Amino acid sequence: MLRIGRSLRPAAALLLPRVLARVLTLALVVACLVGPTATADDEPSDEALVAAIPFEDGWHPSRVVIDLSTEGSAPFVMMLDTGASGSVLTPGAARALGVSVRRTKSSPYRKATRLGRDLQFWVDDRSSDTGSKTGWDYGLLGGEFLDDYVLEIDYPNRFVRFYDPRKYSVPETATTPGARVLPFRRSGTRILAEVEIEGTTALTLLDTGAPAVLLAGREAKKAGIDWKGLPRLEGVGGVLGPIRTYTYEARRLRFAGFEFDGQPIAIAPRGAYNQGGPTDSALGYDLLGHFVVRIDYRKKRLWLRRGPEKSLSYWGAREAPPPVATPPPPGPEEVEADDARRRAEWEAGKDERYYAETTNGFVVVDGYRLREGPKEGEVWYTHEEMLERRKELREAKSAGD
């Protein structure tokens, strides 16, 4: 213990306040470097909370649908979709918000939210500026908005909380009883997390907009899963078309160390149009719906705490579907007919697609790129425009030769 008394020399007495001041300044700097503070058990403090928004009623219990409207304004209902990079609305949903939809508009629309900032979004008017290709209207809230926060999705209590990343971040290890921290990778604003199935690890897109755990064919093969002879799941598709899918009951499934043995999952032998990240596989709300999930985009960490025990679900259903008759594996004629059908669907839809010009030719714009829109300096063409542009390039090359 340092005792300050008359025995101190005058020079030392004058120096002491300066020394103490420097010590206090250093302590403040260290505190700033350590980062945002949290309360006990790694829970975020009240001052870190930007907004807490309940799930909207009338949707599937595990669909994360929230109202972003400011006080006194019309509802601004969006489906939170971590699998989407940008935010997108169908023309009908946009008009319901009072948005004047213009097919010639090349920049995003914007609208104020209760979080104190505008949401920039696109309107999917590729096939029509009045309706949607799926037959129903919706708005997707994507990662370009979400990744500015530490996002908490509280499935058990049906709440979404947005935290200021300057005031709270997910720690490297969890101290809250029953909670675990899982590092993840990022692909732009999308989250890639590992899940263990039959003892094999698969990298999956964490997708709050998808119902099931979905494995592409190559990932299923790695896990030793043979989908031939499995029950076919009918009626599965996405915004880009139908997806051939089979049902498989995983004997062993682990996510962040939590056990889900017996969980039914979907196998898509040909994938999902490259919408599920590098492995074209996804982890949806069949599993996520069991947790309070915090997503720290900056630190690339998931914080998970499992809620009260509930039965396993499949494709959003509260109970797994009853067994169905197992169809025989497709023969050569069926495979050839299926390939012909796919070629016909591709040909029929060519006029609705966009093509981006690259140094190696033209590529079809699909998946999340459609929702993001063209990058700066990038040009998209319709099928007819692409053919004209290709002709121009060939003529220019011939003239140069």
N, C-alpha and C positions, 0 to 999 in steps of 0.2 A: 504494500500500500504506500503510495506516494503522499508524504505529508508536506503541506505547503505552510511555511511559517516564517518567522523573522530571520531564521538562519540563512535563508537564500540570499545570495549576493544580488545587488541591485540590477546588474546586467542580466542575470538569469531571470529575475522577476519580470524584466521588460520583455525578454524573449518568450516566456511561457505562453502568453496569449497567442502569439503568432504560431507557435508549435501546435497548440490545441486547435487553432483555426485550420491548419493544414491537415491535421488528423481527421477533423470532422469533414472537410472537403473530400479527402480520400475515401472516407466511409460512404459518402453519398455517391461517389463515382462507382465504387464497388457494388453498391446496391443497384445502381442503374444497369451495370453490366450483367448482374445476375439475372435480371429480367423481371417480368410481371409477377406479382405476388398472388397467392391463392390462400384460401382459408384452409383449416385443418382437413386432412384426408383428401388432399389435392382437388377440392371443390373450388370452382371459381367464385370470386367475391361478387357482391351485389353491384359494385361499381363497374365491373367488367361487362355486365349485361347490357346489351344494346336494345334487344327486344325479345319478348316471349310471346309466341303466337300459337293458339291451340289448333289442332287438326280440325278441319271442317267436317261436319256430320253429313251423312247421306252418301258417303263413299265407302269403299272397302276399308275395314278397320286399319289395315296396314298400309294403305295408300296415304302418302304424306301430302295432303292438300291443304293449303293455308291461304288466308286472305291478307294480301299486302296493302290493302287500301288505307289511305290516310283518313283521319277522323272527319266524318261528315260527307265523305265521297262514296260513290257507288262501289260495290264489291269488286275487288281485283284478285280473283281466285286463281291460283297457280298450283300446279303439281310439282313438288320438289323432286328433281331428277338429277342425281349425281352422275348418271350415265351420259348426260347431255353436256356438251361444252357450252354452247350458247343458249339463250332463252328464246323460245319460239312459240307463237300462237297461231292457231288456225284462223282463217279470215272471219269465220263466224264469231269466234271468241274475241277477236280484236274489235269487231264492230259493236259487240255487246258492251265494250269498254268506251265506246264513242270514238274509236280510232278510224280515221279516214284511210282506208286501204288503197294504195296505189301500186300497181304492178311495176311501174317504171322507177319506183323509189330504190336507190342504190345504197342508202345509209340506214342504220337501224332506227326504229321508232323508240320513243322513251316515255316513261310515265312515272310520276312520283310514288314513293312507297312510304310506309309507316316507319321504315328504318332511317329516314332522314336523307335518303339519296334516291336518285332516279334509277329505274330499271331500264336498260337498253335491251330491246328485243327485236326479233325478225318476225315477219308474217309469212307463213308457208303458202304462197300463192302460185306455186309452180304449175299445178294442174288446173287451178281455178281460183279466182279472187272472191268467190262467194261461198264455197264449201270446202270440205276436207276429204282427202283420199280415204280415210278410215271410216267416214260416215258419222263421226261424232266430233264435237268441238272441244278443244282443250287448250291449256297454256302450260308450257314446261319451263320451270325455273332452273337454269343450268349453272354450271360451274363458274362461268365468268363473273357471275354475281356472288355466288356462294363462297368462292375462295378468298374473299376479302375478310372473312370472319373465321373464328373457331365455331364450327357449327355443331349444335347438339340436337339430335333427334331422339326424343324420349317416347319410344313406342308404347311402353306400358301405361304412361300417363297422358299420351296423345298431345304432346307439346313439342314445338320447335323453338330452340333458344339460340340467339345470335350473340356471340361474345366478341369483344374487342381484342384482337390478337396482341395489342400493345399492353393489355392489362391481364391477359390470361393466356397461357399456352399449356398444352398437354405435356406432362413430365415424361421422362424416359421410362420410369417405372411407376406403377400405380400403388398408392398407399391405402386407398379406400378398400375395405374388406370386400372380396368377391370381384373386384375390378381388375382388368388386365390392359396392358398397352401393347399394341401391335404396330410395328413400322410398316409403311406402305410405299409404293413407288407412284410417281405421277406420270401421266401421259397428257401433257398440256394441263388442263384443269380436271382431268378425270383420274380416278383413284384405282390403282391396281393392287389387290391384296391377295395373299396366299390362303388357300384352303386345302386341307388334307383330306383326300378321298381314297379309301382302300390302301392307305399307307403311302400314297404318292401325292406330292405337292403340286397343285395347279395354280397358276397365276390367273386371277379372275378380275373382271371389272366390277367394282362395287357399285351397284346400280339400284337406287331406291325406286326407280320407275319400272323395274322388272319383277315379276312374281317369284320365279323359281331360281334354284341353283341350276345353271345350264352349262353343260360341258360340250365343247366341239368334239368332233370325232377323233382327232389326233390326241387330245388330252384324255379322252376316254380310253383310247388304246394304251396310253402310258399307264393308266390305272388298272389295266387288265380287264376292262369292261368290253364285252362283245355284245353289241346292240342287236345283232341279227336274232330274230325271234322274240325280242322284247315287245311288250304291248305298245301299240302306236297311240300317240296322243294327238287327237284330231283338232283342227281349228286353230292351230298355233301360227302366228304370223306377226309381222311388224310393219312399219311404215314402208318398207321396201319390198314386201311380198310375203308369201307363205313360207314357213320354216318346217321342214320335215323333222319330227321330234318323237322320241321314244321315252318311255318311263322306266327308270331303274331305281331300285331301293338300295341305298348305300349301306352296307353292313357296318362300315366305320367311316365316320365323317367328323373332322375336327376343324373348328374355326377359332383361332386365337387361344387354343387349348381347351375350349368348351366343346363338350361332346354332344353330337346329334346322331347317334347310331340309329339306323333304321329310317333315316330321312329320305323320302323319295326325291329324286332329282331328274332333270330332263337331259337327254342325250340328243344332240343335233349333229348327225354324222357329217353334214356339209357346212356346219357353222350357221351363223346368223348374219350373213352379208357383211362380215367384217365390222360389225357394230360393237363387238365385245372385247375391244382391246387387242393386243398382239396375239393372244391365244383364242380370240373369238368366243370366250367363255364369260359367264356372268354370275354374280352372287346377288340375288334379289331379296325381297322382303319376307320370303318363307323363313329365312334364317335371321335377317336383320330385325324382324318384328319381335324377336325375343329380348332385345337389348335396349338399354340407353347407350347411344352411340355418340361420341364426340369426335369430330374430324378436324384435325389441326393441319390445314393445308400447307402452312409455312414450315412447320417442323416435320411434316410427313409422318404423322402418328395418329393412330386410332386409339381411343379410350373406350373400353366396353365394359358394361356391367349388366349381367343377365338379370332380367326381371323375374316375377313370379313364374313358377313352372306352368307351362301350358302345352297342350298336345301339338304334335308336329302337323304342319299343313303342307299342302302341295298345290302349286299354281294358285296360291291365294285362298284355297278352300280350307275350311276349318278342319276337315278330316281328309285323309288320303283317299283317292278314288278307289272304288272296288275293283278287284282284278277283272280284266277283260280277256277275251279269247286272244291267244297269241297267233298272229298271222304267220303264214309260212314266209321264209325269206324270199325276196323278189327274184324272179327268174330273169334270164337275159332279155326276154321280150319286154318285161315290165320295166327293166332298167332303161332299155332303148326308148320305150314309150315315155318314160319320165324325162329323159334327156330331151326328147323332141318337144315335150310340153314346155320345158324350161326355155328352150330356144324360141318357141312361139311366144311365150310371155315376154321374153327379152325383146323380140322384134316388135311386138304390139306396143311395148312401152317406150320404144326408142325416142319417140317425139316428145316425151315428157321429161327426158333426161337432159342434164347439162354436161358439157365436156370442157375440161380445162386444158389450155395449150401449155405444153412443157417443151423443154429442149429436145426431148426424145419423141415428140408427137403429141397425141391427145389422150387424155385419161378421163374415164367416167367419174364424175363427182358423185360420191355416195356417202352413206353413213352420217356421222356427225358433221362432216364438211358441209353438207346441205344446209344444216341448221346454222352453221357459222357464217355462211356467205363467202363471197370472194375475198381473198387476201388483197392487201394493197398492191396495186400494179398487176393483179391477175385478171385475166379475161375468161369469162365463161361463154360458151356458145350452145345454142340449140343444135339438134342433130342436123338440120338443114344448113344452118350457119357454119357448122363444123365442116361439112362436106365442101362448102364454098371456100372456106378458109384453107382447107387442105389442097384444093385445086390451085388456089393462088400461090401457095408455097411451092408446089411442084412446078408451076410455070416459071416462078422466079428462079428456082434452082436450075431449070433447063436453060433459061436465058443466061444465067451466070456461067454455065458450063460451055 
